[in-house]
């Protein structure tokens, strides 16, 4: 194959692998997405001891097949990328490498004392699911919204932390160590768990005054959960590219009907909403 043919092939593969505006590129992304989901499902199923004992060899074969496929994908991306090192050092480049590296490490490190390390490396295969994010176009809009509202969220979290410190200190004074509030940090832990409505139940107030403060903190928790949602929601609504036409309020036409005298028609109305006469 000549150098010119290689360049043509490289450009065609680049369009397919890195582009989604062509039928071939869309098919490539769909196939890749399917492999990612199947490989992630295999990792989840392999973690079930009964299935691992019965179908361990099949999981191993599937792992080799998925690793081979993702290795080919990684090599092709590296070969066709405009800036190979830029791809290697990018977020998705690191994720792509982590998705294939554990299997090859398991082939090299075979000593029994390294079995635990191999298992930890193999758990890193779950990073493949992060590659699904490249197919989510709305992720960019969400990221822009989070960046736009990071200052407000930061101030809000700081205020929440202050509330947790104050309420934790109060509960430490009111309840004391005999009721489980052995220190202020542990009391702050209780306050955060209560505010987030998690409620593990490992620590709970016993005195009437402590239960009163806990009640206030529980009610406050509902508002705390809602505030960040509103902040990000407003930022997403105001972000560029959002279609706000459906939320536009209709204007009122002050023209009255000569037949029945009805007013308050929508802008552009040609007939009366009450009697049907032409305006």
SULZI-V86795 format. One record per residue. N is the residue number from 1. SS is DSSP state (2 for helix, 1 for strand, 0 for the rest). PSI is psi in whole degrees, -180 to 180 (999 if undefined). Layout:
BEGIN
n=N ss=SS psi=PSI
n=N ss=SS psi=PSI
END
This chain:
BEGIN
n=1 ss=0 psi=129
n=2 ss=0 psi=167
n=3 ss=2 psi=-36
n=4 ss=2 psi=-41
n=5 ss=2 psi=-37
n=6 ss=2 psi=-40
n=7 ss=2 psi=-39
n=8 ss=2 psi=-45
n=9 ss=2 psi=-39
n=10 ss=2 psi=-41
n=11 ss=2 psi=-40
n=12 ss=2 psi=-43
n=13 ss=2 psi=-36
n=14 ss=2 psi=-43
n=15 ss=2 psi=-37
n=16 ss=2 psi=-44
n=17 ss=2 psi=-45
n=18 ss=2 psi=-10
n=19 ss=0 psi=149
n=20 ss=0 psi=9
n=21 ss=0 psi=10
n=22 ss=0 psi=154
n=23 ss=2 psi=-40
n=24 ss=2 psi=-40
n=25 ss=2 psi=-39
n=26 ss=2 psi=-41
n=27 ss=2 psi=-40
n=28 ss=2 psi=-44
n=29 ss=2 psi=-39
n=30 ss=2 psi=-44
n=31 ss=2 psi=-44
n=32 ss=2 psi=-42
n=33 ss=2 psi=-40
n=34 ss=2 psi=-42
n=35 ss=2 psi=-39
n=36 ss=2 psi=-46
n=37 ss=2 psi=-42
n=38 ss=2 psi=-41
n=39 ss=2 psi=-38
n=40 ss=2 psi=-39
n=41 ss=2 psi=-39
n=42 ss=2 psi=-40
n=43 ss=2 psi=-42
n=44 ss=2 psi=-44
n=45 ss=2 psi=-36
n=46 ss=2 psi=-24
n=47 ss=0 psi=-13
n=48 ss=0 psi=119
n=49 ss=2 psi=-41
n=50 ss=2 psi=-44
n=51 ss=2 psi=-36
n=52 ss=2 psi=-39
n=53 ss=2 psi=-34
n=54 ss=2 psi=-36
n=55 ss=2 psi=33
n=56 ss=2 psi=-40
n=57 ss=2 psi=-36
n=58 ss=2 psi=-38
n=59 ss=2 psi=-37
n=60 ss=2 psi=-44
n=61 ss=2 psi=-44
n=62 ss=2 psi=-38
n=63 ss=2 psi=-42
n=64 ss=2 psi=-38
n=65 ss=2 psi=-47
n=66 ss=2 psi=-41
n=67 ss=2 psi=-41
n=68 ss=2 psi=-43
n=69 ss=2 psi=-45
n=70 ss=2 psi=-27
n=71 ss=2 psi=-43
n=72 ss=2 psi=-42
n=73 ss=2 psi=-44
n=74 ss=2 psi=-43
n=75 ss=2 psi=-42
n=76 ss=2 psi=-40
n=77 ss=2 psi=-39
n=78 ss=2 psi=-37
n=79 ss=2 psi=-37
n=80 ss=2 psi=-11
n=81 ss=0 psi=143
n=82 ss=0 psi=-42
n=83 ss=0 psi=93
n=84 ss=2 psi=-45
n=85 ss=2 psi=-32
n=86 ss=2 psi=-39
n=87 ss=2 psi=-43
n=88 ss=2 psi=-40
n=89 ss=0 psi=-4
n=90 ss=0 psi=169
n=91 ss=2 psi=-51
n=92 ss=2 psi=-29
n=93 ss=2 psi=-41
n=94 ss=2 psi=-42
n=95 ss=2 psi=-42
n=96 ss=2 psi=-40
n=97 ss=2 psi=-42
n=98 ss=2 psi=-24
n=99 ss=2 psi=-18
n=100 ss=2 psi=-22
n=101 ss=2 psi=-42
n=102 ss=2 psi=-38
n=103 ss=2 psi=-42
n=104 ss=2 psi=-35
n=105 ss=2 psi=-35
n=106 ss=2 psi=-28
n=107 ss=2 psi=-29
n=108 ss=2 psi=-46
n=109 ss=0 psi=101
n=110 ss=0 psi=-6
n=111 ss=0 psi=147
n=112 ss=2 psi=-32
n=113 ss=2 psi=-13
n=114 ss=2 psi=8
n=115 ss=2 psi=-41
n=116 ss=2 psi=-40
n=117 ss=2 psi=-40
n=118 ss=2 psi=-42
n=119 ss=2 psi=-39
n=120 ss=2 psi=-42
n=121 ss=2 psi=-40
n=122 ss=2 psi=-28
n=123 ss=2 psi=-22
n=124 ss=2 psi=-9
n=125 ss=2 psi=-21
n=126 ss=2 psi=-19
n=127 ss=2 psi=-15
n=128 ss=2 psi=-30
n=129 ss=2 psi=-23
n=130 ss=2 psi=-23
n=131 ss=2 psi=-15
n=132 ss=2 psi=-26
n=133 ss=2 psi=-25
n=134 ss=2 psi=-13
n=135 ss=2 psi=-1
n=136 ss=0 psi=97
n=137 ss=0 psi=-29
n=138 ss=2 psi=-13
n=139 ss=2 psi=-33
n=140 ss=2 psi=-43
n=141 ss=2 psi=-41
n=142 ss=2 psi=-41
n=143 ss=2 psi=-41
n=144 ss=2 psi=-40
n=145 ss=2 psi=-41
n=146 ss=2 psi=-40
n=147 ss=2 psi=-39
n=148 ss=2 psi=-29
n=149 ss=0 psi=12
n=150 ss=2 psi=-33
n=151 ss=2 psi=-45
n=152 ss=2 psi=-42
n=153 ss=2 psi=-38
n=154 ss=2 psi=-45
n=155 ss=2 psi=-40
n=156 ss=2 psi=-45
n=157 ss=2 psi=-36
n=158 ss=2 psi=-40
n=159 ss=2 psi=-40
n=160 ss=2 psi=-40
n=161 ss=2 psi=-40
n=162 ss=2 psi=-42
n=163 ss=2 psi=-42
n=164 ss=2 psi=-40
n=165 ss=2 psi=-45
n=166 ss=2 psi=-48
n=167 ss=2 psi=-36
n=168 ss=2 psi=-41
n=169 ss=2 psi=-42
n=170 ss=2 psi=-44
n=171 ss=2 psi=-32
n=172 ss=2 psi=-37
n=173 ss=2 psi=-42
n=174 ss=2 psi=-49
n=175 ss=0 psi=-48
n=176 ss=0 psi=173
n=177 ss=2 psi=-26
n=178 ss=2 psi=-19
n=179 ss=2 psi=13
n=180 ss=0 psi=-13
n=181 ss=0 psi=73
n=182 ss=0 psi=-18
n=183 ss=0 psi=165
n=184 ss=2 psi=-43
n=185 ss=2 psi=-40
n=186 ss=2 psi=-34
n=187 ss=2 psi=-36
n=188 ss=2 psi=-39
n=189 ss=2 psi=-46
n=190 ss=2 psi=-42
n=191 ss=2 psi=-42
n=192 ss=2 psi=-42
n=193 ss=2 psi=-38
n=194 ss=2 psi=-43
n=195 ss=2 psi=-37
n=196 ss=0 psi=5
n=197 ss=0 psi=25
n=198 ss=0 psi=-54
n=199 ss=0 psi=67
n=200 ss=0 psi=-34
n=201 ss=0 psi=2
n=202 ss=0 psi=-26
n=203 ss=0 psi=135
n=204 ss=0 psi=149
n=205 ss=0 psi=147
n=206 ss=0 psi=-28
n=207 ss=0 psi=159
n=208 ss=2 psi=-41
n=209 ss=2 psi=-41
n=210 ss=2 psi=-39
n=211 ss=2 psi=-32
n=212 ss=2 psi=-47
n=213 ss=2 psi=-35
n=214 ss=2 psi=-39
n=215 ss=2 psi=-43
n=216 ss=2 psi=-43
n=217 ss=2 psi=-36
n=218 ss=2 psi=-46
n=219 ss=2 psi=-40
n=220 ss=2 psi=-30
n=221 ss=2 psi=-35
n=222 ss=2 psi=-40
n=223 ss=2 psi=-35
n=224 ss=2 psi=-38
n=225 ss=2 psi=-35
n=226 ss=2 psi=-30
n=227 ss=2 psi=-50
n=228 ss=2 psi=-35
n=229 ss=2 psi=-42
n=230 ss=2 psi=-39
n=231 ss=2 psi=-49
n=232 ss=2 psi=-37
n=233 ss=2 psi=-43
n=234 ss=2 psi=-40
n=235 ss=2 psi=-39
n=236 ss=2 psi=-37
n=237 ss=2 psi=-37
n=238 ss=2 psi=-3
n=239 ss=0 psi=151
n=240 ss=0 psi=144
n=241 ss=0 psi=-8
n=242 ss=0 psi=132
n=243 ss=0 psi=113
n=244 ss=0 psi=11
n=245 ss=2 psi=-34
n=246 ss=2 psi=-22
n=247 ss=2 psi=0
n=248 ss=0 psi=129
n=249 ss=0 psi=135
n=250 ss=0 psi=143
n=251 ss=0 psi=155
n=252 ss=1 psi=135
n=253 ss=1 psi=118
n=254 ss=0 psi=-7
n=255 ss=0 psi=135
n=256 ss=0 psi=159
n=257 ss=0 psi=129
n=258 ss=0 psi=-18
n=259 ss=0 psi=-51
n=260 ss=0 psi=-9
n=261 ss=0 psi=9
n=262 ss=0 psi=137
n=263 ss=0 psi=178
n=264 ss=0 psi=27
n=265 ss=1 psi=153
n=266 ss=1 psi=153
n=267 ss=0 psi=130
n=268 ss=0 psi=-2
n=269 ss=0 psi=140
n=270 ss=0 psi=-18
n=271 ss=1 psi=153
n=272 ss=0 psi=137
n=273 ss=0 psi=-13
n=274 ss=0 psi=-51
n=275 ss=0 psi=-13
n=276 ss=0 psi=3
n=277 ss=0 psi=153
n=278 ss=1 psi=134
n=279 ss=0 psi=999
END
